């Protein structure tokens, strides 16, 4: 597996050129500064999860499109080989399990949130939906000015085109699955 920073750099440049976007235009669409985009594209910066979401939204591609290496059609997904994004400031680790594909407009992630940490997520594209499935523990999700408490075995679906955040109130790392549905236009 190649270096994740290099993979993101290569994919950002490729996707930006495929969409015929200048750094200025992508900055305008994503809310990420031109300087930061340039640093990421040159492999000089390791972006946060929120920055990657903003870039993916600005490019109108899936989060995974920025992380993917060339893969076979049939593949066993091993947790140890999943692309990992660490947002240490917010205690979040994100593993991409199943990428978005044009004929399947969703992607699936495993998220790990450290004890007493809160991850503030940027809005995804309008019309997208997020599905969160919690196996054990407790997780608070704040969306649309309401807090939802999930207990082990619970799931929550919500419109993901608005700010939302996740909070682990416990004393142990929490692991949950997220499926992001991308609305077809």
C-alpha positions in Angstrom: 0.0 0.0 0.0 1.5 3.3 -1.0 1.7 6.3 1.3 -1.8 7.8 2.0 -0.5 11.4 1.6 0.8 10.5 -1.9 -2.4 8.7 -2.8 -4.5 11.7 -1.8 -2.1 14.0 -3.7 -2.3 12.0 -6.9 -6.1 11.6 -6.7 -6.8 15.2 -6.0 -4.7 16.4 -9.0 -6.4 13.8 -11.2 -9.9 14.6 -10.1 -9.4 18.3 -10.3 -8.1 18.1 -13.8 -10.8 15.7 -14.9 -13.4 18.2 -13.7 -11.5 21.0 -15.4 -11.2 23.0 -12.2 -8.5 25.5 -11.3 -7.3 25.6 -7.7 -9.2 28.9 -7.4 -12.5 27.4 -8.5 -12.1 24.3 -6.3 -11.3 26.5 -3.4 -14.5 28.5 -4.0 -16.6 25.3 -4.3 -15.0 23.5 -1.3 -14.3 26.2 1.2 -10.6 25.0 1.4 -8.0 27.7 0.7 -6.1 27.6 -2.6 -2.8 27.4 -0.6 -4.0 24.3 1.3 -5.3 22.6 -1.9 -1.9 23.3 -3.5 0.0 21.8 -0.5 -2.2 18.7 -0.5 -1.9 18.3 -4.3 2.0 18.5 -3.9 1.9 16.0 -1.1 3.2 18.5 1.4 0.2 18.4 3.7 -1.7 15.6 5.5 -5.4 16.9 5.4 -7.9 16.3 8.2 -11.1 14.3 7.7 -13.2 17.5 7.5 -10.8 19.0 4.9 -11.1 15.8 2.8 -14.9 15.9 3.1 -15.0 19.5 1.9 -12.7 18.7 -1.0 -14.8 15.7 -2.0 -18.0 17.8 -1.8 -16.4 20.5 -3.9 -15.3 18.0 -6.5 -18.7 16.3 -6.3 -17.1 12.9 -5.7 -17.1 10.4 -2.8 -14.7 10.8 0.1 -13.2 7.4 -1.0 -12.3 8.8 -4.4 -9.6 10.8 -2.7 -8.3 7.7 -0.8 -8.5 4.9 -3.3 -5.7 3.0 -4.8 -6.3 0.9 -7.9 -8.4 -2.1 -6.7 -9.7 -5.3 -8.2 -13.4 -5.9 -8.9 -13.6 -8.6 -6.2 -11.7 -8.0 -3.1 -11.7 -9.1 0.5 -11.5 -6.0 2.7 -9.1 -6.4 5.6 -9.4 -3.8 8.3 -5.5 -3.6 8.4 -5.4 -2.6 4.7 -8.2 0.0 4.8 -7.2 3.6 4.1 -7.0 5.3 7.5 -7.6 9.0 8.2 -6.7 10.1 11.7 -8.2 13.3 13.0 -6.3 13.3 16.2 -7.5 16.8 17.3 -11.0 15.4 17.4 -10.2 11.8 18.5 -11.5 10.2 15.3 -10.1 7.5 13.1 -11.9 6.7 9.9 -11.5 3.5 7.8 -13.0 3.3 4.3 -14.5 -0.2 3.8 -16.6 0.1 0.6 -16.1 2.9 -1.8 -18.7 4.9 -3.7 -19.3 3.6 -7.3 -21.5 5.1 -9.9 -23.9 2.2 -9.9 -24.0 2.0 -6.1 -24.3 5.6 -4.7 -23.1 4.9 -1.2 -19.9 4.3 0.8 -19.3 2.5 4.1 -16.8 3.4 6.8 -15.8 2.2 10.2 -15.3 5.1 12.6 -13.4 4.9 15.9 -14.0 7.7 18.4 -11.8 8.2 21.5 -13.3 8.5 25.0 -14.8 11.9 25.8 -14.1 13.2 22.3 -16.4 15.0 19.9 -16.0 15.0 16.1 -17.7 17.9 14.2 -18.5 16.8 10.7 -18.9 19.2 7.8 -22.1 19.0 5.8 -22.1 16.5 2.9 -23.8 17.2 -0.4 -27.5 18.3 -0.3 -29.7 15.3 -0.5 -27.2 12.9 1.0 -28.2 10.7 3.9 -26.1 9.2 6.6 -26.8 5.9 8.4 -25.0 5.2 11.6 -25.0 1.7 13.2 -23.6 1.2 16.7 -22.8 -2.3 18.0 -22.1 -1.5 21.6 -21.5 1.4 24.0 -23.2 4.8 23.8 -22.9 7.5 21.1 -24.5 10.9 20.9 -25.2 12.4 17.5 -26.2 16.0 17.2 -28.1 16.9 14.0 -30.8 19.5 13.2 -30.4 21.1 16.7 -31.3 17.8 18.4 -29.1 15.3 20.3 -29.8 11.6 19.7 -28.4 9.0 22.1 -27.6 5.6 20.5 -27.1 2.5 22.7 -25.6 -0.7 21.4 -27.6 -2.1 18.6 -29.3 1.2 17.7 -29.1 2.9 14.3 -29.8 6.5 13.1 -30.6 7.8 9.6 -30.4 11.6 9.0 -30.0 14.1 6.2 -26.2 14.7 6.0 -26.3 17.9 4.1 -26.1 19.9 7.3 -23.6 20.2 10.1 -23.6 17.3 12.6 -21.3 15.9 15.2 -20.6 12.7 17.2 -19.7 12.5 20.8 -18.4 9.5 22.8 -19.4 10.1 26.4 -17.7 6.8 27.6 -14.4 5.9 29.0 -13.4 3.6 26.2 -12.8 3.9 22.5 -16.1 3.6 20.5 -16.4 1.9 17.1 -19.4 2.4 14.8 -20.3 2.0 11.1 -21.4 4.8 8.9 -23.0 4.5 5.5 -23.2 7.6 3.4 -25.8 7.6 0.7 -25.1 10.1 -2.2 -28.3 11.4 -3.8 -28.4 10.9 -7.5 -29.0 14.1 -9.5 
